[in-house]
Amino acid sequence: MSNSPPSPPPPPGAPVTAAPQPPRTAKAPLTELSLDVLDNSSNLQRTPTGNVATAKPSTTSHDIVILATGECTWAKQYPAIQKACFMNRVCQYAPPRELRVQMVEPILQHGPTCGLTALSMIFDGAPSASSLLELAVRRGYSNNGEMFSARQLNDLFGVVLQENRHLVEYKPVSHTLVAGWMDDPNIQLKLRLGAMFLVPYDPDKNHTPCLNKGHRAHWALIVGYLIDQFEDFYVFARHGKTKNLALWSLPELAKSNGNLVEFCQPAGHPNETFVLPEGGMGGCNGLRCKFIMIENYKAKHEIVL
């Protein structure tokens, strides 16, 4: 058991008097297996002057399944976003007030390589997670693909970034290890300016953030954000367990990131030895209340609404 202090509470906010809002629709997320919508990577096209993407209207039968309900029709040109919002019951009948997403291509992980796979996504799969694992093993950071230290994953990021500085798209990219509460106005501002984040969290069975003391700690790449008509703040994420674009509440992700306090031997790997940093998962070299901010990165396609 870890002796780390409990997760810090979110910073208190000043009371705000707001006009009455329309009643909210229940937002219990649907299971990922209940709906099959085509990925939008084949529909996106780059604009002549920038990275903000447009898309060809889609008329596949998969999209009709969603549109027939009258939900999330504002996103019909972007099936991945439409699916994420539909499944999480976000912006069902009204478009978001703000939305920005870097359309990073998903990569599925093999073995417990979630952090390395998320890092590989940033570089379009080159280097691969397996190549990053070789580097992590040589440095003593990992045995099987696990990355229980945000500081060490940030170090790997620096190595790979330096090797790719000759490519114009990576010249301005910067990365910063952040220790603190993720649901913070400064972090929200960085997201609105286009920053991405590598974030460890506790996943539930459907990969959404939960509170389980870090027993199934997982890494995700936060690729964008959405603010709905109620001013609730959500983040879009990619991770190695699915090709679906995920959509999570930022406050819930922050709570999950703040509860990563102890390691639990993965059920699927009962005999493997995993590398833990000094002080454990909840210590200053671990995962709790730690994440990596990535600035000045531009994916091949970006959607801004």
N, C-alpha and C positions, 0 to 999 in steps of 0.2 A: 504494500500500500504506500502511496506517496504521502509525504508530509507537507506538500505544497499548500499554501493558503487557498481558501475557496476563491472561485472566479470573481473578479471585481464586478460590481454592478454597473450597468450603463450609467453614464453621466446624467444627472438630473437636468431636466429642461424647464424653462420658464413656462408657466401656465399660459395658454393661448385661448382667447375667446374667438370661436369660429361660428360661422353661420351654420344652421342645421344642414346635415348632409342627408342625401337619400339613403334609404335602408340598404345595407350591404347584403350581398348574396353569400351564402356559406361557401367557404373556400377549401373544403376538404379535398386534397389532391386525389386525382384518379390514379389508378395503377398504370404503370408504363405499358403494360401488356394489353390494355383495353382499347387502344387505338393505334392504327398504323397510318402514318402520314409520310409522304415522300419527303426526303431531305431537300432543302432548297438550294444546295450547292450547285446543282445543274441549271437552276433557273436564274442565278445571279449573273449580272454582267457589269463590268467595270465602266464607269462613266469616263468620257474623254478627258475631263479636267481634274479628276480626283478619285479618292477611294470610296466615296459614298456610293453605294450600289443601288441600282434599281432592279426590278425583276419582271420577267414576263408573267402575265396572268396565268395562273394554273387552273386547268379545268379537269384534272384527273378525278376519278371516282373517289380517291382517298380524301380529297379536299371537300367533295360534295358531302361526305359524311359529317364534316364539321359544319359547313355552311348551311346545311338543312336545318340545323338547330337554331340558326340565327345568331350564334355566338362567335365573337372574335372575327367578324367579317372585315374589320378594318385592316387585318393583317393577312388578307387572302393572297397577296403577292409574295408573302414571305412564309412559306409553310412551316419552317422550323420554329419561327417565332409564334406563329398561330397555334401550333401544336403545344408549345410550352405554356402559353397563356390559357388555352382551352383546358389542358389537363390539370392546371393548378387553379382554374377558375378566377383568373385575374383579367381585368378589362374585358369582361364577357360581352358587354353591350355598349361600351364607350371606349374610344381610343385612349391611350395613355397621354398624360400631359407632357411627358418627356420619355424618350427612348433612344438609346445608343448601344449598338452591338458591333463588336469586331467579329466577323464571321470566320473564326479559326476552325480549321478542319478537325473533326474528332479522330482520335486514335484509341483503339481498345487496348487495354493493358493485358499482359501475360504474367501471371503470378502477382506477388505483392509489390508491384512496381508503379503504384499510382502516382507518386511524386515525380518519378523519372519520366513517366508517360506524359504527365501534364507539362513538364519542362520541354519534352520533345515536341509537343504540339506547337509551342511558341516558334520553333524553328522548322515547322512544316515536316517533321519526322526525320530531319537530318541535323544532328545525330539521332539515331533511334534510341529507344529506352534501353535496349540490350547493350548498346555502345556506352551509354551513360552509366549503366550498371557496372561495366568493367572499370570505368573511371572511379566510380564510388567505392568499389571493392579495393582498388589499389590505394585509395586514400584512407581506407579504414572506416568509411562512413556507413557501409552496408554489407550484408552477407547475401541476402536473397532479393534485394530490390527495395527493401524498407528504407524510409527516410524519416527518422524520428527526431531530426534536428532541422529546424528551419534555417539556422545559421549555415549548416553544412550544405543544404540544398541551394542556398544563396551563393555559396562558394562555387558549387558546380555551375550555376548559372553564369557566374563571372568567367569561368574557364571557357565555356562554350561560346559565350558572347565575344570574348577576345578572339577566338578562332574564326569568328564570322564577321569581324569588323570590316573586312575587305568588301563585303556586300553592302551596297548603298542603303538598303532598308534597315540594316542593323547599326549603322554608324551613330545615329543619335540616341539609341536606346540606352536607358539607365535602369538600374535595379537597386532597391533599397530594402534592407531588412527592417521591418517595423515591429515594435513591441508596444502593444496597447489594445484598446477596445476598438473593434472594427466598425461598429455602428456609431460613427463619430462624424460631425459636420465636415471636418477636414477630409476624411476619407470619402464622404459623399461628393464633395467638391472635386476631388481627384478623379472619381469615377465619371463625373459629368464632363470633365476635361479630356476623357479618353484613356485614363490609366487602366491597366489590368492588374490582377492580383493573383498570386499563388497562395492558396489558403488551406490549411489543414482544418478538418472538422470531424465531427462524430456522425457517421451516416446511419440512418434507419434502414430497414429492409428495402425500402424503395429509393434509397440513396439520398433522401432529404435530410437536412441537418436535424440532429436530435441531441439528447443529453444522456450519455452513457459512460461518462468518466474517461472517454478516449479508448474504450475497449476495442473499437473497430476503426481506429483513426484512419482517415482517408484524405487525399489531396485533391483539390479542384482548382481549375483555372477560371477565375472570374473575368468574363470577356465583355461585360456591359451592364447596363442598369435600365430600370423602368420605374417611373413614378406614375401611379394610377390616379384616377379622379378623386380619390380620397386622400391624396398626398402620401400614401404608403410607398415605401422605398423597397424595391426588389432588385436582385442581381441575377444576370444570366451567367451560367457556368457550363464548362466542359469538364468532364472527368472520364477516367478510363474504364468505367463500368458500363457505359452505354454510349451510343452514337446520338442519342436525343440531346437537344439543347435543354438544359435544366433552368428552372426559374424558382428562386428562393427568396423568402423575406430576409432582408439584410439584418434586422434585429435578431431573427432566429439563427442566422449563420454566426453572428457575433457571439451569441450565448453558447453555441456549440463549440466554437473556437476557444472560448474561455473555459470550457470544462474538460479540456484534454489533460488529465492529471495523472493517469496511470496506464501502464502497459498490460495487455492481456494476451497470452499466447493465442494466435489465430487457430481456430478449430481446424482449418484446412492444412495447417502446417505444424502438427504437434511435435515434430522431432527436430525442427530447424532451430538454429540459434540466431537471434536477432540482435543487431547492434543498437544499444541505447546510449545516448549522450550522457556525459557527466551531469548528475543531478536529476536524471530521468526525464520522462516526457513532459512533466509539469515544471521542470526547472528552467533556469535562465537560458540553457542551451537547447531546450526541447521545443515543444509545439504550442504550449498553452499561451494564448494571447500573442501569438507571433504570426506574421504573414509577410510576403514579399511583394513590394509595389514595383510595377513595371511601367515606366513612362516613356513617351515618344515612340511607342511601337505602333506600327500600322499594318494591319492584316491586308491581304489582297483585296478584300471587300469589307466595307463598313456600312452599316445601316443606321441612319439618323432620322428620326421622325419628330 
